[in-house]
Amino acid sequence: MAKIGKRSAAARTAFEGKANLSVEDAVKLIKSAASAKFDETLEIAMNLGVDPRHADQMVRGVVQLPHGTGKTVRVAVFARGAKADEAKAAGADIVGAEDLMETIQQGKIEFDRCIATPDMMPLVGRLGKILGPRNLMPNPKVGTVTMDVKNAIEAAKGGEVQFKVEKAGVIHGGIGKVSFTEDKLADNVRAFVDAVSKAKPSGAKGTYLKKVSLSSTMGPGVTVDLTSATAH
């Protein structure tokens, strides 16, 4: 445990007294402090002035990160016939109908994104209690209920990130790997913040974007200056 203690202490010292940094400075600091033995993910947390218990204050959407996530995304598709063949050809990892539903009901969820053709939604709807809390439920608003399964699969594997506000008005997301260049990570940060800004719901009152923080998987977090995060 001593090693972890030393590493954490060094990271904390590096971050001490630092807040409201520009996106570039925050990314630079996180990259320099990341010391895990694996390629950590750059994570973003945004505090929003919304109460998602009200339907008109729900924030959800999707963003295509300019430089991808660096993560291999496993995609499951609910489809039959020609659409199932199209999904397989487009690189879906799992394709099925009732058989896929039964696998999920047994607790085997070996995918990161779930796509469905509209005709499959009565079947998929039965899995709401399993897929919903994991943010895996196909939804037409974010393009995962569609007849264009090829495009949906390519987007999911190409760096598309879904976001959905949590109870406390917070949105989390993984937006790249620490091994990415600083410029690429900064681009991804701004693309994510821009997408969340544009998803502002009609019922949001007062300040919408309250705080943006960045961290690596194992590292401390640092707040980012909102003007820098929203700059184009």
N, C-alpha and C positions, 0 to 999 in steps of 0.2 A: 504493500500500500504506500510505502514511502515515496516510490517513484511518482505515483499519481499525485501525491501531495505536493511534491516539488514542482511538477509540471503545472498544476493548478495555481500554485502560489506565483510562479513566474508569469503565467498568463494574467492573473489578477493584477499584478504589479504593472504589467504593460498597459492595462486598460484603466488603471487608477486615475481618477480625475478627468477622464475623457468622456465627453458627451456632445451631442449635437454636431457631430463631425460631418464634413461633406461626404457624399457617397464614395468618392475616390479614396479619401483618407480612412474611412471606416473599412473599406475592402482591403486596403493595404495593411491596416492594423490586424485584421482578422487573419489574413494570409500569413503574416509574419509570426502570429502566435499559435497557429494550428500545428499541433505536434503529435497528433494521433498516428498510429501505424497504418491507417487506411486513409483513403482520399475523402476527407470530410465534405459534407454538403454545406453550402452557404444557405442559411435559413433566414427568412424574413418574418417578422411579426408586426402587424399593424393594428393599432388601437383606433377604433372608429366610434364616432358619436352616434351610434344607433342602438336600438333595443330589438334584437331579432325575434323577440316574442310577438312583436307586431308584424303582420304580413307586409305592411307597406314600408317596413324598415329592414327587410331581409336583403342581404347582399350576397350575390353569387354570380359566378361567371367563369370565363375561361380566357387564358392568355397564351399566345404563341411566343415563347421566349426566343429572342433573336439568335441566341447561341445554344439553345437546348438546355436540358437539365444535367446531361452527363450520366443519366441513369438509364438502365435498360428497363423499359416499361413492358410488362406482360399484359396482353390484351385478350379479354374473353368476349366472344360475340354470340348473342342469341339470334339465330337465324335458321331458316330452312331452305332446302332446295337450291336454286340458283344463287341466292344471296349467301347461303352457307359456303358454296363453292367460291364465290367472289371473296368472302372473308378469308378463306384459307389461302387463296392466291395472293391476297394483299399482305399476308404475313401474320394473321391472327394466331395467337398461341393456343387458344382453346375455342372451339366452335361447337355449339350444340343447341338443344331445345330442352325437352323434358329430362334427358340424361344429365344435362348441365345443371338444371334446377335441382335434381336429386343430389348431385355432388355437393352443391352449395349448402343444401339443407343438412347434409351430413357434417358440415363444418369445414369442408375443404375449399378454401378460397386461395387459389394459386394464381392470382392475377392482380394487377394494379389499376386497371381500367376496365369498365364493362360497357359494351355497346349493344344495342338491340334494334332490330327493325320494328316499326310501329305495330305490326301484326303480332309480335311476340310479347307486347306489354301486358296483356292479361295474365300470361304465365309468369313474367318477371315480377309483376305486382305482388305475387304471393311471397316474394323474397324481401319485401320492403323492410321488415324488422331486422333482417340480417345485413342487407346491403346498405340500408339507409344510414345507420350510425357510423358505418365505415366510409361514408361519402362515395360509395361505389354504385349507387342506384342510377341507372340510365335516365337521362333527363333531356327533353327536347331543347330546353333553354341553353344547354351547354353543348349541344350537337351530338349527344350520345344516343339519342333515339332518332334514327335516320335510315332512309333507304340507301343513302350513299355511304355504304360501310367501308368502301375502299379509302375514301378521303378521311373518314373518321379514324380509321386504323393508322393511316399515315401521319395524321396530326398527333395522335396519342404517342406514337413512337418517335415523332420528330421534335419533341420538346414542348408540347402543349401542357399547361398546368391549369387544373381546375381550382377554384377557390370558393369557400363558403364561410360566412361569418359564424363564429361560435357564440354560445350564450352570453359571454361577457363582452361581446362586441369586438372580438379579436379575430383576425385572419392570419393563419400561418401558411407558409409555403416553402418548399425547397426549390431554390432558383439557380442551381449550378454547383459545380464542384470547386473546392478551394484550389485545385490545380489549374483551373482556368486562368487566363490572363486577367489582370486588374480591369482592363478596358471591357472585356467581355462580361465580367461579373457586374460592372457598373451599368452596362447596357441592359442586362437582365433585370437588375434592381429597378431601374427606371421604367422598363416595360411593364413590370408587375404592378408598380405603384400607379402607373397611368391607367392600367386596366381596372384596378380597384376604384380609382377616382371616377372613371367613366361609368362605373356600375352603381353610382350613388342613387339610392332609392328615393322615391317621391316623398316618403314620410320622414326623411332625415332632417332634423332641425338643429340649428346652431353649428358648431364646428364639426365637420365630417371627418377629416383626417386629423387625428389628435397626436399620434406618435408613430414613428417607424423605427424599429430596432433590427439590427443584423447580428448574427452570431454564426459560428461554425458548430457542427454537430456536438463536439465535446468542449467547446470554448465558451467564455463569457460573452455577454451581449454588449452592444454599444448603440446608443441612439444616434439617429441620422437627422441632420438638418432638413426640415420639410421643404424648404426652398430648393435645396440641392436635389432632393429625391424627386421633385416634380419638374425639374428642369429638362428641357428637350435639347 
